[in-house]
Amino acid sequence: MLRVENLSKAYPGAGGPVQALERVTLQAVPGDIVCLIGPNASGKTTLLKILAGLVAPDSGRIEWT
């Protein structure tokens, strides 16, 4: 099972931090099909990079069981 709780991530921007993810929560069990959809720059790739361990979240918790 994958459990994500209150995941947040911001990147530095010219006018201040740019919030890529803000308090994202989700849960998926084996057999689930999950689709991430949204407009450009909505945080889809950031979420996948965090789940893959390539980027550290600013806050929140990820649990793989």
PDB file with SEQRES, HELIX, SHEET and CRYST1 records, atoms N, CA, C and O in Angstrom:
SEQRES   1 A   65  MET LEU ARG VAL GLU ASN LEU SER LYS ALA TYR PRO GLY          
SEQRES   2 A   65  ALA GLY GLY PRO VAL GLN ALA LEU GLU ARG VAL THR LEU          
SEQRES   3 A   65  GLN ALA VAL PRO GLY ASP ILE VAL CYS LEU ILE GLY PRO          
SEQRES   4 A   65  ASN ALA SER GLY LYS THR THR LEU LEU LYS ILE LEU ALA          
SEQRES   5 A   65  GLY LEU VAL ALA PRO ASP SER GLY ARG ILE GLU TRP THR          
HELIX    1 AA1 LYS A   44  ALA A   52  1                                   9    
SHEET    1 AA1 3 VAL A  18  ALA A  28  0                                        
SHEET    2 AA1 3 LEU A   2  TYR A  11 -1                                        
SHEET    3 AA1 3 SER A  59  TRP A  64 -1                                        
CRYST1    1.000    1.000    1.000  90.00  90.00  90.00 P 1           1          
ATOM      1  N   MET A   1       0.845  -1.178   0.000  1.00  0.00           N  
ATOM      2  CA  MET A   1       0.000   0.000   0.000  1.00  0.00           C  
ATOM      3  C   MET A   1       0.889   1.240   0.000  1.00  0.00           C  
ATOM      4  O   MET A   1       1.971   1.254   0.588  1.00  0.00           O  
ATOM      5  N   LEU A   2       0.417   2.248  -0.656  1.00  0.00           N  
ATOM      6  CA  LEU A   2       1.068   3.561  -0.660  1.00  0.00           C  
ATOM      7  C   LEU A   2       0.156   4.530   0.067  1.00  0.00           C  
ATOM      8  O   LEU A   2      -1.032   4.645  -0.234  1.00  0.00           O  
ATOM      9  N   ARG A   3       0.738   5.218   1.024  1.00  0.00           N  
ATOM     10  CA  ARG A   3      -0.015   6.251   1.742  1.00  0.00           C  
ATOM     11  C   ARG A   3       0.817   7.529   1.735  1.00  0.00           C  
ATOM     12  O   ARG A   3       1.981   7.525   2.135  1.00  0.00           O  
ATOM     13  N   VAL A   4       0.214   8.610   1.281  1.00  0.00           N  
ATOM     14  CA  VAL A   4       0.846   9.929   1.248  1.00  0.00           C  
ATOM     15  C   VAL A   4      -0.024  10.850   2.087  1.00  0.00           C  
ATOM     16  O   VAL A   4      -1.237  10.929   1.889  1.00  0.00           O  
ATOM     17  N   GLU A   5       0.603  11.542   3.023  1.00  0.00           N  
ATOM     18  CA  GLU A   5      -0.156  12.422   3.916  1.00  0.00           C  
ATOM     19  C   GLU A   5       0.458  13.815   3.960  1.00  0.00           C  
ATOM     20  O   GLU A   5       1.628  13.979   4.306  1.00  0.00           O  
ATOM     21  N   ASN A   6      -0.329  14.798   3.611  1.00  0.00           N  
ATOM     22  CA  ASN A   6       0.037  16.220   3.737  1.00  0.00           C  
ATOM     23  C   ASN A   6       1.381  16.556   3.095  1.00  0.00           C  
ATOM     24  O   ASN A   6       2.188  17.278   3.682  1.00  0.00           O  
ATOM     25  N   LEU A   7       1.618  16.042   1.907  1.00  0.00           N  
ATOM     26  CA  LEU A   7       2.877  16.260   1.209  1.00  0.00           C  
ATOM     27  C   LEU A   7       2.903  17.659   0.605  1.00  0.00           C  
ATOM     28  O   LEU A   7       1.973  18.061  -0.094  1.00  0.00           O  
ATOM     29  N   SER A   8       3.975  18.394   0.879  1.00  0.00           N  
ATOM     30  CA  SER A   8       4.142  19.741   0.326  1.00  0.00           C  
ATOM     31  C   SER A   8       5.550  19.903  -0.220  1.00  0.00           C  
ATOM     32  O   SER A   8       6.503  19.325   0.302  1.00  0.00           O  
ATOM     33  N   LYS A   9       5.671  20.700  -1.284  1.00  0.00           N  
ATOM     34  CA  LYS A   9       6.965  20.992  -1.885  1.00  0.00           C  
ATOM     35  C   LYS A   9       6.890  22.346  -2.568  1.00  0.00           C  
ATOM     36  O   LYS A   9       5.955  22.621  -3.319  1.00  0.00           O  
ATOM     37  N   ALA A  10       7.882  23.192  -2.303  1.00  0.00           N  
ATOM     38  CA  ALA A  10       7.990  24.496  -2.963  1.00  0.00           C  
ATOM     39  C   ALA A  10       9.374  24.608  -3.588  1.00  0.00           C  
ATOM     40  O   ALA A  10      10.349  24.062  -3.072  1.00  0.00           O  
ATOM     41  N   TYR A  11       9.445  25.314  -4.690  1.00  0.00           N  
ATOM     42  CA  TYR A  11      10.710  25.582  -5.370  1.00  0.00           C  
ATOM     43  C   TYR A  11      10.963  27.083  -5.325  1.00  0.00           C  
ATOM     44  O   TYR A  11      10.018  27.872  -5.318  1.00  0.00           O  
ATOM     45  N   PRO A  12      12.248  27.487  -5.295  1.00  0.00           N  
ATOM     46  CA  PRO A  12      12.536  28.918  -5.311  1.00  0.00           C  
ATOM     47  C   PRO A  12      12.127  29.537  -6.651  1.00  0.00           C  
ATOM     48  O   PRO A  12      12.320  28.934  -7.707  1.00  0.00           O  
ATOM     49  N   GLY A  13      11.574  30.721  -6.597  1.00  0.00           N  
ATOM     50  CA  GLY A  13      11.185  31.450  -7.801  1.00  0.00           C  
ATOM     51  C   GLY A  13      11.664  32.886  -7.714  1.00  0.00           C  
ATOM     52  O   GLY A  13      12.057  33.349  -6.644  1.00  0.00           O  
ATOM     53  N   ALA A  14      11.635  33.586  -8.823  1.00  0.00           N  
ATOM     54  CA  ALA A  14      12.111  34.972  -8.866  1.00  0.00           C  
ATOM     55  C   ALA A  14      11.327  35.868  -7.914  1.00  0.00           C  
ATOM     56  O   ALA A  14      11.903  36.763  -7.294  1.00  0.00           O  
ATOM     57  N   GLY A  15      10.028  35.640  -7.792  1.00  0.00           N  
ATOM     58  CA  GLY A  15       9.199  36.464  -6.919  1.00  0.00           C  
ATOM     59  C   GLY A  15       8.903  35.816  -5.578  1.00  0.00           C  
ATOM     60  O   GLY A  15       7.992  36.244  -4.869  1.00  0.00           O  
ATOM     61  N   GLY A  16       9.657  34.796  -5.225  1.00  0.00           N  
ATOM     62  CA  GLY A  16       9.421  34.065  -3.983  1.00  0.00           C  
ATOM     63  C   GLY A  16       9.138  32.606  -4.285  1.00  0.00           C  
ATOM     64  O   GLY A  16       9.123  32.206  -5.449  1.00  0.00           O  
ATOM     65  N   PRO A  17       8.913  31.811  -3.257  1.00  0.00           N  
ATOM     66  CA  PRO A  17       8.707  30.374  -3.460  1.00  0.00           C  
ATOM     67  C   PRO A  17       7.482  30.079  -4.336  1.00  0.00           C  
ATOM     68  O   PRO A  17       6.457  30.755  -4.256  1.00  0.00           O  
ATOM     69  N   VAL A  18       7.626  29.054  -5.169  1.00  0.00           N  
ATOM     70  CA  VAL A  18       6.529  28.573  -6.011  1.00  0.00           C  
ATOM     71  C   VAL A  18       6.069  27.241  -5.433  1.00  0.00           C  
ATOM     72  O   VAL A  18       6.839  26.282  -5.384  1.00  0.00           O  
ATOM     73  N   GLN A  19       4.831  27.182  -5.001  1.00  0.00           N  
ATOM     74  CA  GLN A  19       4.287  25.983  -4.352  1.00  0.00           C  
ATOM     75  C   GLN A  19       3.908  24.960  -5.426  1.00  0.00           C  
ATOM     76  O   GLN A  19       2.955  25.167  -6.177  1.00  0.00           O  
ATOM     77  N   ALA A  20       4.665  23.846  -5.495  1.00  0.00           N  
ATOM     78  CA  ALA A  20       4.373  22.795  -6.474  1.00  0.00           C  
ATOM     79  C   ALA A  20       3.326  21.830  -5.935  1.00  0.00           C  
ATOM     80  O   ALA A  20       2.435  21.400  -6.668  1.00  0.00           O  
ATOM     81  N   LEU A  21       3.433  21.492  -4.654  1.00  0.00           N  
ATOM     82  CA  LEU A  21       2.462  20.619  -3.989  1.00  0.00           C  
ATOM     83  C   LEU A  21       2.084  21.250  -2.662  1.00  0.00           C  
ATOM     84  O   LEU A  21       2.934  21.810  -1.970  1.00  0.00           O  
ATOM     85  N   GLU A  22       0.821  21.162  -2.310  1.00  0.00           N  
ATOM     86  CA  GLU A  22       0.374  21.724  -1.033  1.00  0.00           C  
ATOM     87  C   GLU A  22      -0.588  20.759  -0.355  1.00  0.00           C  
ATOM     88  O   GLU A  22      -1.736  20.609  -0.773  1.00  0.00           O  
ATOM     89  N   ARG A  23      -0.105  20.109   0.696  1.00  0.00           N  
ATOM     90  CA  ARG A  23      -0.891  19.199   1.542  1.00  0.00           C  
ATOM     91  C   ARG A  23      -1.605  18.107   0.735  1.00  0.00           C  
ATOM     92  O   ARG A  23      -2.803  17.881   0.909  1.00  0.00           O  
ATOM     93  N   VAL A  24      -0.856  17.432  -0.149  1.00  0.00           N  
ATOM     94  CA  VAL A  24      -1.421  16.346  -0.957  1.00  0.00           C  
ATOM     95  C   VAL A  24      -1.555  15.096  -0.097  1.00  0.00           C  
ATOM     96  O   VAL A  24      -0.616  14.704   0.595  1.00  0.00           O  
ATOM     97  N   THR A  25      -2.722  14.477  -0.146  1.00  0.00           N  
ATOM     98  CA  THR A  25      -2.977  13.240   0.575  1.00  0.00           C  
ATOM     99  C   THR A  25      -3.611  12.251  -0.392  1.00  0.00           C  
ATOM    100  O   THR A  25      -4.549  12.588  -1.115  1.00  0.00           O  
ATOM    101  N   LEU A  26      -3.084  11.011  -0.400  1.00  0.00           N  
ATOM    102  CA  LEU A  26      -3.684   9.964  -1.219  1.00  0.00           C  
ATOM    103  C   LEU A  26      -3.328   8.610  -0.644  1.00  0.00           C  
ATOM    104  O   LEU A  26      -2.403   8.476   0.156  1.00  0.00           O  
ATOM    105  N   GLN A  27      -4.085   7.603  -1.071  1.00  0.00           N  
ATOM    106  CA  GLN A  27      -3.837   6.231  -0.641  1.00  0.00           C  
ATOM    107  C   GLN A  27      -4.126   5.323  -1.823  1.00  0.00           C  
ATOM    108  O   GLN A  27      -5.126   5.509  -2.517  1.00  0.00           O  
ATOM    109  N   ALA A  28      -3.252   4.331  -2.062  1.00  0.00           N  
ATOM    110  CA  ALA A  28      -3.453   3.365  -3.137  1.00  0.00           C  
ATOM    111  C   ALA A  28      -3.054   1.988  -2.626  1.00  0.00           C  
ATOM    112  O   ALA A  28      -2.035   1.836  -1.952  1.00  0.00           O  
ATOM    113  N   VAL A  29      -3.856   0.999  -2.948  1.00  0.00           N  
ATOM    114  CA  VAL A  29      -3.577  -0.384  -2.552  1.00  0.00           C  
ATOM    115  C   VAL A  29      -3.234  -1.184  -3.801  1.00  0.00           C  
ATOM    116  O   VAL A  29      -3.577  -0.766  -4.907  1.00  0.00           O  
ATOM    117  N   PRO A  30      -2.557  -2.341  -3.648  1.00  0.00           N  
ATOM    118  CA  PRO A  30      -2.232  -3.164  -4.818  1.00  0.00           C  
ATOM    119  C   PRO A  30      -3.486  -3.441  -5.654  1.00  0.00           C  
ATOM    120  O   PRO A  30      -4.541  -3.783  -5.120  1.00  0.00           O  
ATOM    121  N   GLY A  31      -3.349  -3.289  -6.950  1.00  0.00           N  
ATOM    122  CA  GLY A  31      -4.472  -3.479  -7.858  1.00  0.00           C  
ATOM    123  C   GLY A  31      -5.138  -2.179  -8.272  1.00  0.00           C  
ATOM    124  O   GLY A  31      -5.848  -2.139  -9.277  1.00  0.00           O  
ATOM    125  N   ASP A  32      -4.919  -1.124  -7.514  1.00  0.00           N  
ATOM    126  CA  ASP A  32      -5.468   0.186  -7.879  1.00  0.00           C  
ATOM    127  C   ASP A  32      -4.772   0.710  -9.130  1.00  0.00           C  
ATOM    128  O   ASP A  32      -3.578   0.483  -9.329  1.00  0.00           O  
ATOM    129  N   ILE A  33      -5.509   1.395  -9.950  1.00  0.00           N  
ATOM    130  CA  ILE A  33      -4.949   2.121 -11.082  1.00  0.00           C  
ATOM    131  C   ILE A  33      -5.116   3.603 -10.757  1.00  0.00           C  
ATOM    132  O   ILE A  33      -6.229   4.094 -10.571  1.00  0.00           O  
ATOM    133  N   VAL A  34      -3.988   4.302 -10.694  1.00  0.00           N  
ATOM    134  CA  VAL A  34      -4.005   5.713 -10.310  1.00  0.00           C  
ATOM    135  C   VAL A  34      -3.574   6.546 -11.509  1.00  0.00           C  
ATOM    136  O   VAL A  34      -2.587   6.225 -12.171  1.00  0.00           O  
ATOM    137  N   CYS A  35      -4.300   7.595 -11.780  1.00  0.00           N  
ATOM    138  CA  CYS A  35      -3.994   8.495 -12.887  1.00  0.00           C  
ATOM    139  C   CYS A  35      -3.825   9.904 -12.328  1.00  0.00           C  
ATOM    140  O   CYS A  35      -4.695  10.409 -11.617  1.00  0.00           O  
ATOM    141  N   LEU A  36      -2.711  10.527 -12.652  1.00  0.00           N  
ATOM    142  CA  LEU A  36      -2.482  11.915 -12.246  1.00  0.00           C  
ATOM    143  C   LEU A  36      -2.787  12.810 -13.438  1.00  0.00           C  
ATOM    144  O   LEU A  36      -2.116  12.737 -14.467  1.00  0.00           O  
ATOM    145  N   ILE A  37      -3.789  13.641 -13.297  1.00  0.00           N  
ATOM    146  CA  ILE A  37      -4.140  14.550 -14.382  1.00  0.00           C  
ATOM    147  C   ILE A  37      -4.181  15.978 -13.850  1.00  0.00           C  
ATOM    148  O   ILE A  37      -4.459  16.208 -12.673  1.00  0.00           O  
ATOM    149  N   GLY A  38      -3.906  16.907 -14.712  1.00  0.00           N  
ATOM    150  CA  GLY A  38      -3.951  18.312 -14.327  1.00  0.00           C  
ATOM    151  C   GLY A  38      -3.238  19.150 -15.361  1.00  0.00           C  
ATOM    152  O   GLY A  38      -2.565  18.612 -16.240  1.00  0.00           O  
ATOM    153  N   PRO A  39      -3.376  20.454 -15.271  1.00  0.00           N  
ATOM    154  CA  PRO A  39      -2.730  21.346 -16.233  1.00  0.00           C  
ATOM    155  C   PRO A  39      -1.215  21.367 -16.045  1.00  0.00           C  
ATOM    156  O   PRO A  39      -0.683  20.834 -15.071  1.00  0.00           O  
ATOM    157  N   ASN A  40      -0.540  21.996 -16.999  1.00  0.00           N  
ATOM    158  CA  ASN A  40       0.910  22.170 -16.894  1.00  0.00           C  
ATOM    159  C   ASN A  40       1.254  22.847 -15.578  1.00  0.00           C  
ATOM    160  O   ASN A  40       0.530  23.723 -15.105  1.00  0.00           O  
ATOM    161  N   ALA A  41       2.369  22.427 -14.996  1.00  0.00           N  
ATOM    162  CA  ALA A  41       2.903  23.028 -13.765  1.00  0.00           C  
ATOM    163  C   ALA A  41       1.971  22.872 -12.572  1.00  0.00           C  
ATOM    164  O   ALA A  41       1.928  23.737 -11.698  1.00  0.00           O  
ATOM    165  N   SER A  42       1.224  21.768 -12.533  1.00  0.00           N  
ATOM    166  CA  SER A  42       0.320  21.554 -11.394  1.00  0.00           C  
ATOM    167  C   SER A  42       0.897  20.609 -10.341  1.00  0.00           C  
ATOM    168  O   SER A  42       0.241  20.348  -9.332  1.00  0.00           O  
ATOM    169  N   GLY A  43       2.124  20.085 -10.556  1.00  0.00           N  
ATOM    170  CA  GLY A  43       2.776  19.273  -9.538  1.00  0.00           C  
ATOM    171  C   GLY A  43       2.801  17.776  -9.805  1.00  0.00           C  
ATOM    172  O   GLY A  43       3.261  17.016  -8.953  1.00  0.00           O  
ATOM    173  N   LYS A  44       2.323  17.331 -10.955  1.00  0.00           N  
ATOM    174  CA  LYS A  44       2.284  15.894 -11.256  1.00  0.00           C  
ATOM    175  C   LYS A  44       3.681  15.284 -11.247  1.00  0.00           C  
ATOM    176  O   LYS A  44       3.915  14.284 -10.568  1.00  0.00           O  
ATOM    177  N   THR A  45       4.597  15.868 -11.982  1.00  0.00           N  
ATOM    178  CA  THR A  45       5.956  15.340 -12.054  1.00  0.00           C  
ATOM    179  C   THR A  45       6.661  15.475 -10.716  1.00  0.00           C  
ATOM    180  O   THR A  45       7.417  14.584 -10.329  1.00  0.00           O  
ATOM    181  N   THR A  46       6.435  16.551 -10.011  1.00  0.00           N  
ATOM    182  CA  THR A  46       7.028  16.714  -8.680  1.00  0.00           C  
ATOM    183  C   THR A  46       6.579  15.596  -7.758  1.00  0.00           C  
ATOM    184  O   THR A  46       7.401  15.038  -7.031  1.00  0.00           O  
ATOM    185  N   LEU A  47       5.302  15.255  -7.768  1.00  0.00           N  
ATOM    186  CA  LEU A  47       4.806  14.165  -6.932  1.00  0.00           C  
ATOM    187  C   LEU A  47       5.486  12.854  -7.299  1.00  0.00           C  
ATOM    188  O   LEU A  47       5.919  12.121  -6.409  1.00  0.00           O  
ATOM    189  N   LEU A  48       5.591  12.541  -8.585  1.00  0.00           N  
ATOM    190  CA  LEU A  48       6.237  11.299  -9.008  1.00  0.00           C  
ATOM    191  C   LEU A  48       7.713  11.272  -8.624  1.00  0.00           C  
ATOM    192  O   LEU A  48       8.225  10.231  -8.210  1.00  0.00           O  
ATOM    193  N   LYS A  49       8.401  12.401  -8.756  1.00  0.00           N  
ATOM    194  CA  LYS A  49       9.818  12.464  -8.368  1.00  0.00           C  
ATOM    195  C   LYS A  49       9.985  12.257  -6.867  1.00  0.00           C  
ATOM    196  O   LYS A  49      10.938  11.607  -6.436  1.00  0.00           O  
ATOM    197  N   ILE A  50       9.088  12.792  -6.081  1.00  0.00           N  
ATOM    198  CA  ILE A  50       9.145  12.585  -4.630  1.00  0.00           C  
ATOM    199  C   ILE A  50       8.897  11.118  -4.304  1.00  0.00           C  
ATOM    200  O   ILE A  50       9.612  10.539  -3.486  1.00  0.00           O  
ATOM    201  N   LEU A  51       7.892  10.510  -4.931  1.00  0.00           N  
ATOM    202  CA  LEU A  51       7.599   9.099  -4.675  1.00  0.00           C  
ATOM    203  C   LEU A  51       8.759   8.198  -5.087  1.00  0.00           C  
ATOM    204  O   LEU A  51       8.989   7.162  -4.464  1.00  0.00           O  
ATOM    205  N   ALA A  52       9.492   8.585  -6.137  1.00  0.00           N  
ATOM    206  CA  ALA A  52      10.640   7.807  -6.602  1.00  0.00           C  
ATOM    207  C   ALA A  52      11.890   8.060  -5.765  1.00  0.00           C  
ATOM    208  O   ALA A  52      12.891   7.364  -5.935  1.00  0.00           O  
ATOM    209  N   GLY A  53      11.852   9.036  -4.870  1.00  0.00           N  
ATOM    210  CA  GLY A  53      13.003   9.344  -4.034  1.00  0.00           C  
ATOM    211  C   GLY A  53      14.012  10.260  -4.692  1.00  0.00           C  
ATOM    212  O   GLY A  53      15.132  10.397  -4.201  1.00  0.00           O  
ATOM    213  N   LEU A  54      13.640  10.891  -5.793  1.00  0.00           N  
ATOM    214  CA  LEU A  54      14.558  11.776  -6.504  1.00  0.00           C  
ATOM    215  C   LEU A  54      14.551  13.196  -5.962  1.00  0.00           C  
ATOM    216  O   LEU A  54      15.521  13.935  -6.131  1.00  0.00           O  
ATOM    217  N   VAL A  55      13.465  13.576  -5.313  1.00  0.00           N  
ATOM    218  CA  VAL A  55      13.307  14.916  -4.741  1.00  0.00           C  
ATOM    219  C   VAL A  55      12.750  14.745  -3.334  1.00  0.00           C  
ATOM    220  O   VAL A  55      11.876  13.911  -3.101  1.00  0.00           O  
ATOM    221  N   ALA A  56      13.259  15.535  -2.404  1.00  0.00           N  
ATOM    222  CA  ALA A  56      12.764  15.473  -1.020  1.00  0.00           C  
ATOM    223  C   ALA A  56      11.588  16.434  -0.839  1.00  0.00           C  
ATOM    224  O   ALA A  56      11.636  17.568  -1.316  1.00  0.00           O  
ATOM    225  N   PRO A  57      10.549  15.992  -0.163  1.00  0.00           N  
ATOM    226  CA  PRO A  57       9.441  16.908   0.124  1.00  0.00           C  
ATOM    227  C   PRO A  57       9.836  17.906   1.204  1.00  0.00           C  
ATOM    228  O   PRO A  57      10.741  17.640   1.996  1.00  0.00           O  
ATOM    229  N   ASP A  58       9.169  19.043   1.239  1.00  0.00           N  
ATOM    230  CA  ASP A  58       9.394  20.015   2.311  1.00  0.00           C  
ATOM    231  C   ASP A  58       8.715  19.563   3.596  1.00  0.00           C  
ATOM    232  O   ASP A  58       9.218  19.802   4.694  1.00  0.00           O  
ATOM    233  N   SER A  59       7.578  18.914   3.452  1.00  0.00           N  
ATOM    234  CA  SER A  59       6.862  18.391   4.620  1.00  0.00           C  
ATOM    235  C   SER A  59       5.933  17.280   4.160  1.00  0.00           C  
ATOM    236  O   SER A  59       5.682  17.113   2.966  1.00  0.00           O  
ATOM    237  N   GLY A  60       5.433  16.537   5.114  1.00  0.00           N  
ATOM    238  CA  GLY A  60       4.524  15.443   4.815  1.00  0.00           C  
ATOM    239  C   GLY A  60       5.183  14.096   5.037  1.00  0.00           C  
ATOM    240  O   GLY A  60       6.336  14.003   5.458  1.00  0.00           O  
ATOM    241  N   ARG A  61       4.419  13.059   4.742  1.00  0.00           N  
ATOM    242  CA  ARG A  61       4.879  11.708   5.032  1.00  0.00           C  
ATOM    243  C   ARG A  61       4.488  10.774   3.892  1.00  0.00           C  
ATOM    244  O   ARG A  61       3.392  10.867   3.340  1.00  0.00           O  
ATOM    245  N   ILE A  62       5.418   9.861   3.548  1.00  0.00           N  
ATOM    246  CA  ILE A  62       5.172   8.826   2.549  1.00  0.00           C  
ATOM    247  C   ILE A  62       5.414   7.486   3.217  1.00  0.00           C  
ATOM    248  O   ILE A  62       6.434   7.285   3.876  1.00  0.00           O  
ATOM    249  N   GLU A  63       4.477   6.575   3.047  1.00  0.00           N  
ATOM    250  CA  GLU A  63       4.597   5.247   3.652  1.00  0.00           C  
ATOM    251  C   GLU A  63       4.305   4.191   2.594  1.00  0.00           C  
ATOM    252  O   GLU A  63       3.220   4.167   2.014  1.00  0.00           O  
ATOM    253  N   TRP A  64       5.282   3.318   2.345  1.00  0.00           N  
ATOM    254  CA  TRP A  64       5.109   2.172   1.451  1.00  0.00           C  
ATOM    255  C   TRP A  64       5.031   0.924   2.325  1.00  0.00           C  
ATOM    256  O   TRP A  64       5.953   0.656   3.096  1.00  0.00           O  
ATOM    257  N   THR A  65       3.969   0.174   2.219  1.00  0.00           N  
ATOM    258  CA  THR A  65       3.869  -1.073   2.998  1.00  0.00           C  
ATOM    259  C   THR A  65       3.459  -2.213   2.098  1.00  0.00           C  
ATOM    260  O   THR A  65       3.320  -3.345   2.560  1.00  0.00           O  
TER     261      THR A  65                                                      
END                                                                             
